[in-house]
Amino acid sequence: MAGSGKIMTHGELMISNQGAQLFRSLGIKPGDSVAIMLRIIIYSLQ
């Protein structure tokens, strides 16, 4: 991740890319706002 010092694994990068492709397929463009609702479980709060 640019400037954050975080190292991503290949798997994490692939998942991130899948999310980006989904947003693009829905017509979401860079700069658009997106809200994501998650279930409140311990895993999603990490």
Sine and cosine of phi, psi and omega as CSV:
sin_phi,cos_phi,sin_psi,cos_psi,sin_omega,cos_omega
0.00,0.00,0.82,-0.57,-0.12,-0.99
-0.83,0.55,0.85,-0.53,0.10,-0.99
0.98,0.18,-0.17,0.98,-0.06,-1.00
-1.00,-0.01,-0.32,0.95,-0.06,-1.00
0.99,0.16,-0.02,1.00,0.00,-1.00
-0.98,0.20,0.68,-0.73,0.06,-1.00
-0.98,-0.21,0.78,-0.63,0.02,-1.00
-0.97,-0.23,0.62,-0.79,0.11,-0.99
-0.98,0.21,0.24,-0.97,0.05,-1.00
-0.86,0.50,-0.65,0.76,0.01,-1.00
-0.89,0.46,-0.68,0.73,0.03,-1.00
-0.90,0.44,-0.63,0.77,0.02,-1.00
-0.90,0.43,-0.65,0.76,0.02,-1.00
-0.90,0.43,-0.68,0.74,0.02,-1.00
-0.90,0.44,-0.68,0.74,0.04,-1.00
-0.87,0.49,-0.68,0.74,0.01,-1.00
-0.91,0.42,-0.62,0.78,0.03,-1.00
-0.88,0.47,-0.66,0.75,0.05,-1.00
-0.90,0.45,-0.68,0.73,0.02,-1.00
-0.89,0.46,-0.67,0.74,0.01,-1.00
-0.90,0.43,-0.62,0.78,0.04,-1.00
-0.88,0.47,-0.74,0.68,0.01,-1.00
-0.87,0.49,-0.67,0.74,0.03,-1.00
-0.88,0.47,-0.66,0.76,-0.02,-1.00
-0.91,0.41,-0.39,0.92,0.03,-1.00
-1.00,0.00,0.04,1.00,0.04,-1.00
1.00,0.05,0.19,0.98,0.01,-1.00
-0.99,0.15,0.76,-0.65,-0.07,-1.00
-0.93,-0.37,0.33,-0.95,0.08,-1.00
-0.81,0.59,0.73,-0.69,-0.02,-1.00
0.99,-0.12,-0.30,0.95,0.06,-1.00
-0.94,0.33,0.50,-0.87,0.07,-1.00
-1.00,0.02,0.61,-0.79,0.00,-1.00
-0.70,-0.71,0.75,-0.66,0.10,-0.99
-0.96,-0.28,0.69,-0.72,0.01,-1.00
-0.83,-0.56,0.81,-0.58,0.01,-1.00
-0.97,-0.25,0.82,-0.57,0.01,-1.00
-0.89,-0.46,0.48,-0.88,0.15,-0.99
-0.92,0.40,0.56,-0.83,0.02,-1.00
-1.00,0.07,0.99,-0.14,0.08,-1.00
-0.71,-0.70,0.35,-0.94,-0.07,-1.00
-0.83,0.55,-0.65,0.76,-0.04,-1.00
-0.86,0.52,-0.66,0.75,-0.06,-1.00
-0.98,0.20,-0.16,0.99,0.00,-1.00
-1.00,-0.08,0.00,1.00,-0.02,-1.00
-0.92,0.40,0.00,0.00,0.00,0.00
